[in-house]
Amino acid sequence: MIPKTSTPAARALVVCGAALSLVSPFLAWTWTSRYPGNLTVYGYPGGSQLLTLAGALLAAVFTAAVLGVPGLRALAPAGAVRALRAASLAALTATWITVGAIAVDLGGVVNVEPGGWLAAGAVLLLAAGAHALPDDTVTEPPPAARLPRAAEGALITVVFLAAMYVLTYGITTDSAQDFLAFLPAAGFGVRALAAAGLTARFGALTARNRIAVAVAALASALVFPFTQTGDQYTAIADNILVFAAVALGLNIVVGLVGLLDLGYVAFLGTGAYTAALVSGSTFSTFDIGPWPFWATALLGMGVSLVAGLVIGAPTLRLHGDYLAIVTLGFGEIFRITVNNLDGTSGPRLTNGPNGINSVPNLTVFGFDLGTRHTLLGVTFGRFANYYLLLLAVIAVIVFVYARAGNSRIGRAWIALREDEKAATAMGIEGFRYKLLAFGLGASLAGLAGTVMAHLQTNAVPENYKFADTAPPNSAFLLAAVVLGGMGTVSGPLVGAALLYLIPAKFAFFSQYQMMLFGLALILMMRFRPEGLVPDRRHRLEFHDEQVAAAEARRTAAEATA
Amino acid sequence: MTATDVLQLLADGLVLGTMYGLIAVGYTMVYGILQIINFAHGEIYMLGGFGALFVYAWVPGLRAVSLWLALPVLLVAAVVVSVAAAVAAERFAYRPLRGAPRLAPLITAIGLSLFLQQVVFNFFTLPGGSVGVTAPVPFPQLPGEPLHLGGVTLSHAALLTLVVAALAMVVLTWFVARTRTGRAMQATAQDPKTARLMGIDTDRVIVVAFAIGALLAAVACVTQGLRLGTISYNMGFIAGLKGFTAAVLGGIGNIKGAMLGGVVLGVAEALASGLLPHLPALHMFGGSVWKDVWAFVILIVVLLIRPQGLLGERIADRA
């Protein structure tokens, strides 16, 4: 419980805390460079100190807004205090995790230098002060001033670049400690922006400038390979992109139409095996290929589509729960089948558990993705090449998603998701639209699979399971969609990035990962079923009581006013 | 392939099928009342086996007596663990989601299924062993020679499965038709709102449905352990899938149908893996590795030609 403090005292606390928090990253926090990130240097922040600095900067801005510094008040249209609280928590968690990790890793608090103590104290002051300030939340923030179109586009680009910077920081953290400090800092940072009302502002801005958003998102994603010198993190980014592409495909099926597909990874596997079989690999049972990328992609999509129709046609006429279990079964059957089409326990097609290895690199428009290319003075290695190809694949999927979702078909899908009976009564042919969505989802997964087989140079049964400690697998895919937010584009992207990075960075914890993952799914459904990036309609659906209560409060307030 | 061989296949299929039937009852009862598929039922089943093994391994003296004497203790332990897990799952995971969109309980069920499986994987410990089970663990075996009935060989465990399943079906039919709680269940399955208006505590009925399903699943898992000699932390996944297939095959919501579906599935599976190797065209797809695939093909075919199941009537969707 925070003791009652008078507002001036709280303000003084916040100002002191913010000032000291800003200074502390420039001091040494420990004496030895054995702690990752080298926190021993005076005058130059490094490693996790950057997180404290970022949190403190954010807090300082909102402190200024609370104090009424002219011009800065506009940065927190929905109220600065709750934003300040979240920002202070970002600084607090990052700092205390780092200081704690120094003490634990190096064996005792004696290893924390005065700078570290100062930082820990400063963020505590900041957080205490922020939480003692009275809330100033504005329920209806004033509408934002319209900027010229070019300025809005520039603003969107800057925001996307900043988001990309944060994501890149997360991807390139090279120790579990750094990533552990990064996660809550990023989470509270985003919450601070949301509490300040900036996220809503930005949402309105993006809604007005769809094309600028697409261009800015693509441009900031293109920046990533230019910032990388080695292949290490580009490979991670590639895997995230494969995962994200499949999650986006699943999002059509689950998010838009509300069909629970629990064997989605089998369609990814179908695409991957198809591509591997026609890749000209010496392990392939067919002596054909290598085919050009467009032919492989079309074939992979086609085979996955057929599989999707075979599974979907009998089940989509029935109640949705049947689909869930049939797809679950299909996922398992796929794995069993490719495991046994090895020539001894079944016909020879997939080489059983060994899979099809040595899948050669793709050639796209004459570019061999396996060789280095130099572009604008930057050398693109193999993984950077695939990064670009995967970006293109994701762009295609997002384009299909956006166009279909915003059309007559998409509205029919959403209607079916919301109330199948009512939709059918309105003349929507449920079965046809559901089959369309299911087939589309399957073929998009097949497309991602064709790239995945070439990226990983193989197609093996172990990659396409229902649940495993590393993505992509059906359970993680579903979780990426659910965690991120069903029915949005950014949701599955965020979900995929988080669900890839968390197991990858905390590898030492892998034994308990699946258990916590299961628990997280249960808790998620219980407390935040709409996901991290909620679709407006889903939020209303899951929290209709709260929304109704808020509406009632507003009407009452209007009536009294 | 002689007639005796076929008879043996049929007998094996019957035993396997009654075991599937016991699992299927749990799916069918919960579905009949709540219209949700309790995906975690396979893990509830698996927990029963590990509960029995835990007691057998840790309670001193149990291993000294004949397994026939220890068996009641094992069964009670299995039932206690499974029922406790199922009731807790209902109370803390499913009940808060009642009235939420349909996707929510399904996703919760997947989370629950992974969670329960991993708890056993990480923490189940046998005396003198390390913490956690990564591989199948041996299950105690009933002593004595298998029985030979006219050329067909049946182990004690197989006979036990048949007896237990028959007994369970008789008791369950009586329970649902004759007792107050059973009739309350029927009423709730027909129309939960009206049932509540008539003074039926539907929450209690739901808990009872989960508990009965868990009880039968726990017994099924013990018989499975006795028959196969091992249990493993991930045995619930395929077993759950088969149990659901059996429930759909018999007509979901129909208790007798669940058992019938189980038997049909078990026999079909046994015949597929036993007879196919002798067919010229399909011999490559015979053998035990393909039996799960055939079960799945049966599910798809049933959904295609008779989606309401063997005994099911076309139920109006009341979502």
Chai-1 contact restraints between the chains, C-beta under 6 A:
chainA,res_idxA,chainB,res_idxB,connection_type,confidence,min_distance_angstrom,max_distance_angstrom,comment,restraint_id
A,L260,B,L103,contact,1.0,0.0,6.0,A-B,restraint_1
A,L260,B,L106,contact,1.0,0.0,6.0,A-B,restraint_2
A,P314,B,I300,contact,1.0,0.0,6.0,A-B,restraint_3
A,P314,B,L303,contact,1.0,0.0,6.0,A-B,restraint_4
A,P314,B,L304,contact,1.0,0.0,6.0,A-B,restraint_5
A,T315,B,L303,contact,1.0,0.0,6.0,A-B,restraint_6
A,L318,B,P307,contact,1.0,0.0,6.0,A-B,restraint_7
A,D321,B,I37,contact,1.0,0.0,6.0,A-B,restraint_8
A,A324,B,L106,contact,1.0,0.0,6.0,A-B,restraint_9
A,I325,B,F244,contact,1.0,0.0,6.0,A-B,restraint_10
A,G329,B,L241,contact,1.0,0.0,6.0,A-B,restraint_11
A,G329,B,F296,contact,1.0,0.0,6.0,A-B,restraint_12
A,I333,B,V293,contact,1.0,0.0,6.0,A-B,restraint_13
A,I333,B,F296,contact,1.0,0.0,6.0,A-B,restraint_14
A,I336,B,D292,contact,1.0,0.0,6.0,A-B,restraint_15
A,I336,B,V293,contact,1.0,0.0,6.0,A-B,restraint_16
A,N340,B,V289,contact,1.0,0.0,6.0,A-B,restraint_17
A,S345,B,V289,contact,1.0,0.0,6.0,A-B,restraint_18
A,G346,B,M284,contact,1.0,0.0,6.0,A-B,restraint_19
A,P347,B,M284,contact,1.0,0.0,6.0,A-B,restraint_20
A,A467,B,L114,contact,1.0,0.0,6.0,A-B,restraint_21
A,V482,B,I107,contact,1.0,0.0,6.0,A-B,restraint_22
A,M514,B,L114,contact,1.0,0.0,6.0,A-B,restraint_23
A,M514,B,Q118,contact,1.0,0.0,6.0,A-B,restraint_24
A,M515,B,F115,contact,1.0,0.0,6.0,A-B,restraint_25
A,M515,B,Q118,contact,1.0,0.0,6.0,A-B,restraint_26
A,G518,B,G111,contact,1.0,0.0,6.0,A-B,restraint_27
A,G518,B,L114,contact,1.0,0.0,6.0,A-B,restraint_28
A,G518,B,F115,contact,1.0,0.0,6.0,A-B,restraint_29
A,L519,B,F115,contact,1.0,0.0,6.0,A-B,restraint_30
A,L521,B,I107,contact,1.0,0.0,6.0,A-B,restraint_31
A,L521,B,G111,contact,1.0,0.0,6.0,A-B,restraint_32
A,I522,B,A93,contact,1.0,0.0,6.0,A-B,restraint_33
A,I522,B,T108,contact,1.0,0.0,6.0,A-B,restraint_34
A,I522,B,G111,contact,1.0,0.0,6.0,A-B,restraint_35
A,I522,B,L112,contact,1.0,0.0,6.0,A-B,restraint_36
A,M525,B,A104,contact,1.0,0.0,6.0,A-B,restraint_37
A,M525,B,I107,contact,1.0,0.0,6.0,A-B,restraint_38
A,M525,B,T108,contact,1.0,0.0,6.0,A-B,restraint_39
A,R526,B,P96,contact,1.0,0.0,6.0,A-B,restraint_40
A,P529,B,A104,contact,1.0,0.0,6.0,A-B,restraint_41
